[in-house]
């Protein structure tokens, strides 16, 4: 399975940045906003998924907040924290 959508590997957080992810919360919802459709070059109403992620360090401090949007017609979302 590819991690092509991952902005950085977890080892970067652990090694270079010296941050260990203790907990991550992800929230998924349909994202049919017209402006997003325009920016992505798709028709309004086309299946678009929004993924919001909040990752916390061992001492429960937020270390990552990310909002991603992806087309879901040909892909599925998988989250593996290893």
N, C-alpha and C positions, 0 to 999 in steps of 0.2 A: 504494500500500500504506500502510495506516495505522500509526502508531506509538502507538496509543491506550494500549498497555500500558507504554510507556516512562515511567519516573518523572521523567526530566528529559532534555532533549536534550543531545547530546555538546557542542554549542557552549557550554553552561553550564559544563561541566567545563573546557573550553579557555579561555573568556573570563572569566567571573565568578570561578571558583575557581582559574584558572590551572593547571589540571592537564591534561596530555595523556595519553591512554590509549595505551600502547605495546603492550600485549598483554592479551588477555582469554581466560580459560579458562571454558568452560561444560560442566557435567556434567548430563546428563538421565537420569532414572530414573523408573520407575513409582512412584507414591506412594499406596498403597492403605490408608493408616492410618485406622482407624475414627474417631478423634477428628477428623481433618480432614474426613472425610465428614460427620460430625455438624455441624461448624461451617459447612460449605458447603451444608448442606441436601440432600445427595445420599445415595444408598444406598451402603453399603460395597461395594467391588468395582467401583464405577463408574470408568471410565477417568479417571485423574487423573495429571498429569505434574508432576514436581518438576524445577525448573531451578535449579541452583546456579551462580553466576557469581563469579569472582574476576578483577578488573581490576587491572592493574599500570601504574604511571606509567613514564615514560622511564627513570628511575633505579631501576626494578624494585621500587618500594615499592608495597605493596597500597593501593589508593585506593577500592576498592569490594568489598564482599562482600554478595551478595544471594541470597536463596532465594525463588523464586516457585513457586506451584502453580497449575495451570490445568487446566480441563476440556478434553479433547481430542476430544470427540465431534463438535463442529462447527467446530473451529479447527485451525490448524496453527501450528507454531512456526517463525519466521523470525528470524534474527539478522543485521542489517546494521550493520557499523561503518564509517561513512563519514567 
